[in-house]
């Protein structure tokens, strides 16, 4: 291992490095950066491609392809007198462009960042030999602390006959070179929704089997059902019970007996932790019944030297959550007396459909379950000037507030640019603003973010307002 400048916390005759991080995604990079900022030595161990899920198989490639699928806007142009059109799709060329972006970001945001902060990236398979020793391709590595950040992978299973079908996952779907004529998507969560709309907007006939937007506020899920119907996407909100090969494709049967035939099938039924090769029992690290590493609020495992962060521990699977947890895990691993935690107040989330589905903080159901007495208001986008100007009023904004204090507990939206609204929503929740505070705060006119102020005003009365009034 390469020695770097800085205070060397570890005793060099006992440890090879202060912190060994397994994985190279958001949590892993954050952990190594945290270690270097504290003057400790660190090494990142990666058995596959540098960068983890987000840059290689998740956020970056999927959102790049979703942006490309914006050709659909040309086909549904609402403005008279402005002729538009969209030709066929060269999927291979699109995938090549996506791969170029991924390669650039893998170098710029991972390899170059590691070099700038001064920690090594070692290629190899990591496996615990005992509670104190890690092996990398059979070579022992002793660290003062360890952070397991190996992420998660698509979960496949639970549907009889699936093993007989050549199915796609969210990873392999983004490697296709030819656009399928038809596609059945199993699962209506955020991955299933994004992938379904992506392929539909590129020109594929798409059927979704599964509950659409299952964790979204019911008023907003209803909006997305209408959007999908307008997009020509068939949604069957039932469980798939069998999958069977069919000449030229696949047939899926639902619990009611409905049969769905398509050329290809994409399984988007969740993710499971990637820990099989780690030999966690040898390290004294427990996992739950789904295989996620068990940690406390400080991201400590049952082994005081081993911490874990990111998708591997079953926290909300967003790269910014993984990064925050990586910093916490590394800080606590290097200083066991420290008790840093991740503050999830106002946590935002975005599904990059068109329109976007976004949220920050608590849903109405979660607020009630947490013991709050709450009241809610829903603002239709038909009452938002920006949406009227865009000629796209598909959507709504829902505010959840504490009944007694008026404190904002949650903000939820379906809208063009809904994700951009959530930064302000997160600030409002974290600073404990009330709906009166929101209603009295400046909001630039003809922005979608103005919908926050307008929705907050509904807590005063339900009367219509003039522009900016």
C-alpha positions in Angstrom: 0.0 0.0 0.0 1.2 3.5 -0.8 2.0 5.7 2.2 0.4 9.2 2.1 1.2 12.4 4.1 -0.9 13.2 7.0 -1.3 12.0 10.6 -1.0 8.3 10.6 -3.5 7.2 13.2 -2.8 3.5 12.9 0.2 1.7 14.5 2.2 0.7 11.4 3.6 -2.4 12.9 0.1 -3.7 13.5 -2.1 -2.5 10.7 -1.5 -2.2 6.9 -3.9 0.8 6.7 -6.2 2.8 8.9 -9.4 2.2 6.9 -10.2 -0.5 4.4 -13.3 0.2 2.3 -15.0 -2.6 0.4 -16.7 -1.3 -2.7 -16.2 1.8 -4.8 -19.6 3.5 -5.1 -21.0 6.6 -3.3 -20.7 5.2 0.2 -17.3 3.8 -0.4 -15.8 7.0 -1.9 -17.3 9.1 0.9 -15.8 6.8 3.5 -12.3 7.0 2.0 -12.6 10.8 1.6 -13.7 11.1 5.2 -10.7 9.1 6.3 -8.2 11.2 4.4 -9.7 14.4 5.7 -9.0 13.1 9.2 -5.4 12.4 8.3 -5.9 8.6 8.2 -4.7 6.3 5.4 -7.4 4.5 3.4 -7.8 2.0 0.6 -10.8 1.2 -1.6 -11.1 -2.4 -2.8 -13.2 -3.1 -5.9 -13.6 -6.5 -7.6 -15.4 -5.2 -10.6 -15.9 -1.8 -12.4 -15.0 1.3 -10.5 -17.8 3.5 -9.4 -20.7 1.4 -8.0 -24.3 1.3 -9.1 -25.0 5.0 -9.6 -22.5 5.9 -12.3 -22.4 2.5 -14.0 -25.8 1.0 -13.9 -28.2 3.3 -12.1 -28.6 7.1 -11.9 -26.3 8.3 -14.7 -27.1 5.9 -17.5 -30.9 5.7 -16.8 -31.3 9.5 -16.6 -29.2 10.0 -19.7 -31.5 7.6 -21.6 -34.6 9.2 -20.1 -33.4 12.6 -21.3 -33.0 11.1 -24.8 -36.5 9.7 -24.6 -37.6 13.4 -24.5 -38.3 12.9 -28.2 -41.8 12.1 -27.0 -42.3 15.8 -26.3 -41.9 16.4 -30.1 -44.6 13.9 -30.8 -47.0 15.4 -28.2 -46.2 19.1 -28.8 -49.1 21.2 -27.4 -48.2 24.5 -29.2 -50.1 25.4 -32.3 -48.1 26.8 -35.2 -44.8 25.1 -34.1 -44.4 22.0 -36.2 -42.3 19.2 -34.7 -41.5 15.6 -35.4 -39.4 12.7 -34.3 -38.0 10.0 -36.4 -37.0 6.4 -35.5 -34.5 5.6 -32.8 -31.0 4.3 -33.3 -30.7 2.5 -30.0 -27.1 1.4 -30.6 -25.9 4.9 -31.2 -27.8 6.1 -28.1 -26.2 3.4 -25.9 -22.7 4.3 -27.2 -23.3 7.9 -26.3 -24.5 6.8 -22.8 -21.4 4.6 -22.4 -19.1 7.6 -23.2 -20.7 9.6 -20.5 -20.4 6.8 -18.0 -16.7 6.3 -18.8 -16.1 10.1 -18.5 -17.8 10.3 -15.1 -16.2 7.1 -13.8 -12.8 8.7 -14.4 -13.6 12.3 -13.4 -15.7 11.5 -10.3 -14.0 8.4 -9.0 -10.5 7.6 -10.3 -9.5 11.3 -10.4 -11.1 12.0 -7.0 -9.3 9.1 -5.4 -6.0 10.4 -6.8 -6.7 14.0 -5.6 -7.5 12.8 -2.0 -4.6 10.4 -1.9 -6.1 6.9 -1.4 -5.4 3.8 -3.4 -8.0 1.7 -5.3 -7.1 -1.9 -5.3 -8.6 -4.4 -7.7 -9.6 -7.7 -6.2 -12.1 -9.9 -4.4 -12.5 -9.0 -0.7 -13.3 -11.7 1.9 -13.0 -11.7 5.7 -10.7 -14.3 7.1 -11.6 -13.5 10.7 -12.9 -10.6 12.7 -9.7 -8.6 12.3 -8.4 -9.6 8.9 -9.6 -9.1 5.4 -8.2 -11.0 2.4 -7.9 -9.5 -1.1 -7.6 -12.2 -3.7 -6.2 -14.3 -0.8 -3.7 -11.7 0.4 -4.2 -10.6 4.0 -5.0 -7.0 4.7 -5.3 -5.8 8.3 -7.0 -2.4 8.9 -7.8 -0.5 12.0 -11.4 -0.3 10.8 -13.5 -1.6 7.9 -16.4 -0.2 6.0 -18.5 -2.6 4.0 -20.1 -0.7 1.1 -20.7 -3.3 -1.6 -24.1 -2.1 -2.6 -27.1 -4.0 -4.0 -28.1 -5.7 -7.2 -31.5 -6.3 -8.9 -33.5 -9.0 -7.1 -34.9 -11.7 -9.3 -37.2 -14.4 -8.0 -40.7 -15.1 -6.7 -42.3 -15.8 -10.1 -42.5 -19.4 -11.2 -41.0 -20.1 -14.6 -38.8 -17.0 -14.5 -35.7 -19.2 -14.8 -36.9 -20.4 -18.2 -37.3 -16.9 -19.7 -34.5 -14.6 -21.0 -35.5 -11.6 -18.9 -34.0 -8.2 -18.6 -33.0 -6.3 -15.5 -32.7 -2.5 -15.1 -28.9 -3.1 -15.8 -29.2 -5.3 -18.9 -32.1 -3.2 -20.4 -29.7 -0.3 -20.6 -27.3 -2.5 -22.7 -29.7 -3.3 -25.5 -28.6 -2.5 -29.0 -32.0 -2.9 -30.6 -35.4 -1.5 -29.5 -37.9 -4.3 -28.7 -41.2 -4.0 -30.3 -43.0 -4.8 -27.0 -41.9 -5.0 -23.4 -43.7 -6.3 -20.3 -42.3 -4.7 -17.1 -42.8 -6.6 -13.8 -43.0 -4.0 -11.0 -44.4 -0.5 -10.8 -42.0 1.1 -8.4 -39.6 3.9 -9.4 -37.3 1.6 -11.4 -40.2 0.0 -13.2 -41.9 3.3 -13.9 -38.8 5.0 -15.3 -37.9 2.0 -17.5 -41.5 1.6 -18.7 -41.8 5.2 -19.8 -38.2 5.3 -21.2 -39.0 2.5 -23.6 -42.5 3.7 -24.4 -41.2 7.1 -25.3 -38.6 5.5 -27.5 -41.3 3.7 -29.4 -41.8 0.3 -27.7 -45.3 -1.0 -26.8 -45.1 -1.3 -23.0 -47.3 -3.2 -20.4 -46.6 -2.8 -16.7 -47.7 -5.6 -14.3 -47.7 -4.5 -10.7 -49.0 -1.7 -8.5 -48.0 1.6 -10.0 -46.2 4.1 -7.7 -46.9 2.0 -4.6 -45.1 4.4 -2.2 -46.4 7.6 -3.6 -49.3 9.6 -2.2 -52.5 8.2 -3.6 -53.6 11.5 -5.2 -50.3 11.6 -7.1 -50.3 8.0 -8.0 -53.7 8.6 -9.6 -52.1 11.3 -11.7 -49.4 8.9 -12.9 -52.0 6.3 -13.9 -53.6 8.9 -16.2 -50.2 9.9 -17.6 -49.3 6.3 -18.4 -52.6 5.8 -20.1 -52.1 8.9 -22.2 -48.6 7.6 -23.1 -50.2 4.4 -24.3 -48.7 2.3 -21.5 -51.0 -0.5 -20.3 -50.9 -0.9 -16.5 -52.3 -4.1 -14.9 -52.1 -3.6 -11.1 -51.9 -7.2 -10.2 -49.2 -9.7 -9.2 -47.5 -11.7 -11.9 -47.8 -15.4 -10.9 -46.1 -17.1 -13.8 -43.7 -16.3 -16.7 -43.3 -18.7 -19.7 -41.3 -18.6 -22.9 -43.3 -18.0 -26.0 -42.2 -18.2 -29.6 -40.7 -14.8 -30.3 -41.1 -13.6 -26.7 -42.7 -14.2 -23.3 -46.1 -14.6 -21.8 -46.8 -13.4 -18.2 -49.9 -14.5 -16.3 -51.4 -12.4 -13.5 -53.3 -13.5 -10.4 -56.7 -12.8 -12.2 -55.7 -15.0 -15.1 -54.8 -12.1 -17.5 -52.2 -13.1 -20.0 -49.7 -10.5 -21.2 -47.5 -11.3 -24.3 -44.4 -9.3 -25.3 -41.2 -9.7 -27.1 -39.1 -9.0 -24.0 -39.6 -8.9 -20.2 -38.0 -6.6 -17.7 -38.0 -7.6 -14.0 -38.0 -4.6 -11.6 -39.1 -6.1 -8.3 -36.5 -4.6 -6.0 -32.9 -5.0 -5.0 -30.9 -7.2 -2.6 -27.5 -6.7 -1.0 -24.4 -7.8 -2.6 -22.5 -9.6 0.2 -22.2 -13.3 -0.9 -18.4 -13.3 -1.4 -17.5 -11.4 1.8 -17.7 -14.3 4.3 -19.4 -12.0 6.8 -20.0 -14.8 9.4 -16.2 -15.1 9.8 -16.1 -11.4 10.7 -19.0 -11.7 13.2 -21.2 -9.5 11.1 -24.9 -10.3 11.0 -27.4 -9.9 8.2 -31.2 -9.8 8.3 -33.6 -12.2 6.6 -33.2 -10.4 3.2 -29.4 -10.4 3.5 -28.9 -6.7 4.4 -26.1 -6.0 6.8 -27.4 -5.2 10.3 -26.2 -1.9 11.7 -27.1 0.5 14.4 -27.8 4.2 14.0 -24.0 4.8 14.0 -23.6 2.3 11.1 -21.7 -0.1 13.4 -22.1 -3.9 13.0 -21.8 -6.5 15.7 -18.0 -6.4 15.1 -16.7 -3.1 16.7 -14.1 -2.8 13.8 -16.6 -3.3 11.0 -19.0 -0.7 9.8 -21.3 -0.7 6.8 -23.0 1.9 4.7 -25.1 2.4 1.5 -27.5 0.1 -0.2 -25.9 -2.9 1.5 -27.6 -2.0 4.8 -31.1 -1.4 3.4 -31.4 2.3 4.0 -33.2 4.4 1.3 -31.3 3.5 -1.9 -30.2 6.9 -3.1 -26.6 7.8 -3.8 -26.7 10.9 -1.6 -28.0 8.7 1.3 -25.1 6.3 0.7 -22.6 9.1 0.6 -23.9 10.6 3.9 -23.8 7.2 5.5 -20.3 6.6 4.2 -19.0 9.7 5.9 -20.7 8.6 9.2 -19.4 5.1 9.0 -15.8 6.1 8.4 -15.8 8.7 11.1 -17.2 6.3 13.7 -14.9 3.5 12.5 -11.8 5.6 13.0 -13.0 7.1 16.3 -15.1 4.5 18.1 -16.0 7.0 20.8 -17.7 9.1 18.1 -21.4 8.7 17.7 -22.2 10.4 14.4 -25.5 9.6 12.8 -27.4 10.4 9.5 -30.1 12.9 9.8 -33.0 11.8 7.5 -35.2 14.9 8.2 -36.7 16.1 4.9 -35.1 13.4 2.8 -35.9 14.1 -0.9 -36.6 11.6 -3.6 -37.3 11.9 -7.3 -38.6 9.5 -9.9 -37.5 10.8 -13.3 -40.6 10.1 -15.3 -42.4 12.8 -17.4 -43.8 14.5 -15.3 -41.5 13.8 -12.4 -42.7 12.3 -9.2 -40.9 13.8 -6.2 -41.2 14.0 -2.4 -39.5 15.3 0.7 -40.3 14.4 4.3 -43.3 12.4 5.5 -46.2 11.1 3.6 -49.6 11.6 5.2 -49.7 8.0 6.2 -46.2 8.1 7.6 -47.0 11.3 9.6 -50.1 9.7 11.1 -48.1 6.5 11.9 -45.5 8.7 13.6 -48.1 10.1 16.0 -48.7 13.5 14.3 -52.1 15.0 14.0 -51.9 16.3 10.5 -53.8 18.0 7.8 -53.1 18.2 4.1 -53.8 20.4 1.0 -53.5 19.4 -2.6 -52.9 22.0 -5.3 -53.8 21.0 -8.9 -51.2 22.1 -11.5 -54.1 23.8 -13.3 -53.7 26.5 -10.6 -50.0 26.9 -11.2 -49.1 29.7 -13.7 -45.9 28.0 -14.9 -47.9 24.8 -15.8 -50.4 26.8 -17.7 -47.7 28.6 -19.7 -46.1 25.2 -20.4 -49.5 23.9 -21.5 -48.9 20.9 -19.3 -51.1 20.8 -16.2 -50.7 17.1 -15.5 -49.9 16.9 -11.9 -50.4 18.2 -8.4 -48.6 19.3 -5.2 -49.5 18.0 -1.8 -48.4 19.5 1.5 -48.6 17.6 4.8 -48.5 19.8 7.9 -48.8 19.3 11.7 -52.3 20.4 12.7 -51.3 22.1 15.9 -48.3 24.0 14.8 -48.6 24.2 11.1 -45.1 22.9 10.7 -44.4 21.4 7.3 -43.9 17.6 7.6 -43.9 16.6 3.9 -44.0 17.9 0.4 -45.0 15.7 -2.6 -45.4 16.6 -6.2 -46.1 15.3 -9.7 -44.9 18.0 -12.1 -42.5 18.9 -14.8 -39.3 19.7 -12.7 -40.9 18.4 -9.5 -37.4 17.3 -8.3 -36.2 20.9 -8.5 -38.9 21.9 -6.0 -37.7 19.4 -3.4 -34.5 21.3 -2.5 -36.6 24.2 -1.2 -39.0 21.6 0.4 -36.1 20.0 2.2 -34.9 23.3 3.5 -38.4 24.1 4.8 -38.7 20.8 6.6 -35.3 20.8 8.1 -35.7 24.4 9.4 -39.1 23.6 10.8 -41.0 26.2 8.7 -44.7 26.4 9.0 -47.2 26.6 6.1 -47.6 30.3 7.1 -43.9 30.8 6.7 -44.0 29.2 3.2 -47.0 31.2 2.2 -45.2 34.4 3.3 -41.9 33.6 1.6 -40.8 35.1 -1.7 -41.4 32.8 -4.7 -40.4 33.9 -8.2 -43.3 34.1 -10.5 -43.7 31.7 -13.4 -41.6 29.0 -11.8 -42.8 25.6 -10.7 -41.3 26.2 -7.3 -44.0 28.9 -6.8 -46.4 26.0 -6.3 -45.0 25.6 -2.8 -46.2 29.0 -1.8 -49.5 28.5 -3.5 -50.1 25.2 -1.9 -49.2 26.6 1.5 -51.8 29.4 1.0 -54.5 26.7 0.8 -54.1 26.2 4.5 -55.5 29.7 5.0 -58.5 29.3 2.7 -59.5 27.5 -0.5 -60.4 30.7 -2.4 -58.6 31.2 -5.8 -55.8 33.8 -6.0 -54.8 36.2 -8.7 -51.3 36.0 -10.2 -48.8 36.4 -7.3 -51.6 37.5 -5.0 
